[in-house]
Amino acid sequence: MFGISDQKQAKIHYNSPDYIVIEAGDHVSCAVTGKQILLADLKYWNVERQEAYVDGAAMIKRELEFKSVK
């Protein structure tokens, strides 16, 4: 059977400039929006926090959240 139930979230270790797939899957979740990001579309992440972001705007929003806490 194919479809949403067949999708599996990958476990990733984020490095710079790329990442290592620890456990196979087809997507990760955005740390800000919760949206699924296909691995083929994954372009934004934070190495220190080990988080993925759906786009540049989500990445900047997360950065601003952390800066306002300090």
N, C-alpha and C positions, 0 to 999 in steps of 0.2 A: 504494500500500500504506500502510495506517495502522497505528500501533502504536509500540512503543518505538523501533524503528529510525528512525522519522520525527522523533523529538524532537531538538531542537537546543539546545545551551546558548547563551544570550544573552550578549553582552558588554555590561557595564553600567558607567557612571561614576556612582558614588554621590555625591549631593549632600545638602544639608539644605534642605528637608524631603523631597525626592524624588530620583529618579534619572533618568538619561538613557540610553536604549538606544542603544548604539553599533553593535551588530550584532544583528539580529533573531534571536530564539529564543523558546522557550516556558518556559525555566527557567534558574536559576543553581544553583550548588552551595553548600551550607553550609560555611563555612571550618572549623567544628569537627567536624561529624558526617559531612560528605561527602554528606548526603542532598540530593536534588533539591528545589528550591523553585520551584513554579510562579510566574511573575511576578505573577499575580493574587493570590497569597498572600504575596508578599514584603512584610514589615513591619519587619524588623530588619536593620540594616547599620551599618558603621563607615566614616565618610567618610575619616578619616586613613589607615586601613589598606586601604580599598577592598575590604572583605569583607562577605559576606552571611551571615546566621544564620537557621536554621530557626525559632527561637523565642527568647523572652527568656532562658530558662535557658542556651541555647548562647551567647548574647551575653555574659551575665554570666560564664560559665566562661572565655570568651576574655579578657575584661577582667582577671579574676583571674590568668590565665596571664601576661599582660603585666606586671601589677603585681608579681608575684613575681620576675620577671627583673630588675627595676630595683633 
